[in-house]
Amino acid sequence: MPHLETRILTPSRFTAEGVLFDVPLRAYPGKPIVCIVPRELEHRIEFAGQALPLHIPREVADKYQPDFGVVAKFAPRLDENGDVLFPRDLELRPGMLVAIKPYTGAWYTHADFRWIPEGRILKILGTVEDWSENVLARIEGLED
């Protein structure tokens, strides 16, 4: 059997497709709004040339799958002349698939706002520390 302790349970496909939902909020400058990729409760593990199903209990998926999300809205921070204060703010754009530091940001679900689809999570990052401390990496080549 494959050794699962060496496997990170990343999404089975790195795509922004189907992750975004309508977000009727305005992003404050420097506070990205991110729609989190839904947890997968089944993975296919390659073993001896076959794809075996690995069923993951929800509580395990919530604890051990890294957070990935799609930036729904973001506004750079500007000075009084309208110039961008921090060049890194130009690197983050709506539609980007990003890896997020676990257990960070303000989390919202369907129980908080009815317009968030059931079972989905919306995060607002940059609430305690700079957003660049929350967004660890972006997945290249997915945005238009």
N, C-alpha and C positions, 0 to 999 in steps of 0.2 A: 504494500500500500504506500501511497505517497506520504511524505512527512509534512504534515500541515503546519507544524510549528515554524517552519521556514517560509511559509507562504503568507503574503499580505493579501487580505481579502478585498482587493480593489474591484471597482465595477467591472463586469464582464466585457463591457464595451465603453470606450471613452468617447462619448458623444454628448453634445448639448441638446440633441433632438429629444423632444418630449419632456424636458426638465423644467423649462420656463412655464410659468403661469402668469396671468394678468396680475400686476401688482399696482393697485391704485394709491401708491404712496410717492412722495417726492423725496429723493435722497438729499440729506443735508450734505454740504461739502465735506469730503473726507470720510463719509460714512457709507460704504457700499452696502447695497441690499442684494442678498444672494438667495436664490432658490436652491435648496439642497437636493442632491441626487437621491432618489428613494433607495432605501436599503434593499438589497437582494437577499432573499431567503433561500435561494438555491444557486449553487455554482457548479460548473462543469470542471472537473479535475482530470487532466490528461494522465493516464496510467496504462502502460503496456499497449499504447496505440489506441486506447479507447477513452471516450469522454464519460467519466463516471459522475453521477449526480451527487453533490454534497448538499444535504439539507441543513440549513442553519437556523436554529431557534432565534426568534425575534430579539430576545434579550442579549444573545451572543452577538448578533449582527449589530445591534446598537452600540455595544461596547467595543467591538474589535474591527469594524470596518472604518477605514479613514473617511473623513468628511470631504466630499467633493461637491461642488455646486457651480451654478451658472450665475454670473453677475447679471442681475435684472436691471439695476439702476446704479449710477455712480456720477457724482459731480466733483470735479477737482476743487481744491481750495485756492481762492484767489485773493490777491491783495487789493487795496483801495483803487488801484489803477486797472484792475481786471486782468492782471498778469498772474500766471500760475505760480503759487508760492513754492511748491515742492515738485521737482521734475518727475518724481516717481508717480505722482498723480496722473501723469499722461500715459503711463503704462497700463492702467486698468481701464477696461472698456466693457460696456454691456455686451453680453453674448459670449464672454470668455468663460471657458471651463477651468476652474481653479481648485487647487487642494487647499483646505482650510485647517488651521490648527484646531484640534479637538477641544470641545468644551469652552469655546470662546464666543464672544458676541452676545447679543440679545436674541433669544429664540422665540419664535411665534408659531403657533399651530392653528388648526381649524377651530379649536376651542377659544382662541384669542380673537380671531377674525374669520368670519364665515366665508370670505372669499378665498381663503387658503384651502386648497383641496384636502379632503380627509386623508390623514396619514402622511401628510407632507409637512416639511419644516421650512420656514423662512428665517434667515438670520440677517441682522443688521450688525455689521462689523465696525471696528474702530470706536467702540463705545467706552473702552477702558484704556486701550493703548492704540497707537497708530495702526491704521488698517494694514500697513505693510508688515506688521508683526503677526497679523491674523492670516493673511494670504501667503502661503508658503511657496507655492509654485503655480504656474499656469500650464495647461496642457496645450501644446503647440499644434497649429494647423487645423483647428476646428472652427474658428470664427470666420465669417465671410470676408 
